[in-house]
Amino acid sequence: MYITKNGEGDIVVMSIEAFEKRNQILKLRSKIEISEQSRLSGEATVSLEEAKKRLREKLNG
């Protein structure tokens, strides 16, 4: 819900669920941005298969 003051947007009211989902999306976007900047700056990357292998190893102990 948007509340206006003198015809201009002033306040936004949203459910807790919508607020929490929005925050999760913003956090994910931030992580993606950091990763993309690392990639563009030439930091080492791993293939999808290597990433899967590392995740399996972590999950299996």
N, C-alpha and C positions, 0 to 999 in steps of 0.2 A: 504494500500500500504506500503510495506516495502522498505526502502532505505538502501543500504549497503555501507560500506566503507571498502575497502581492503578485500572484501569477507565476512565481518562480519556485522550482523545487527546493524544499527546505529540509524535509525529514523523510526517511524511508523506514517503514515498519515491516518486518518479515518474521515468519515463524522461526523458532529455534532450529528446526530441521533444515529449513532453507539456508539459514545463517551458517550452520555447521557444514552443510554440503558446499556452500560457497567458499568457506575457509579451506576445506580439503582440496578443492579445485585450485585455489590460489597457491597453496603449498606445493601441489604437484607441478603447477606451471613454473614455480620458482626453481624447483629441482631440475626440471627439464631445461630451463634457461641456463642454469649453472653447468649442466652436462654439455649443452650445445656450445657454450663459450669455451669449455675445456677442449672439446673436439676441434673447434675452429682454431684454437691456439696451438694445436699440434700435439696435445697430450696423447699418450699411448691409449689405444682402444683394444677391445677384444671382439672376436667374432661372436655371433649368436650362439654357435655350438659351444664355444669355450665358456661363455657366460652360463649356459645351461649346465655344463659339466661342473662348474664351480658351485652353482646353486645346489645341485644334487649332492655334492660332497659335503656342503654345509648342513643340509637337511639330514643326511645320513650319519652325521657325527664325524 
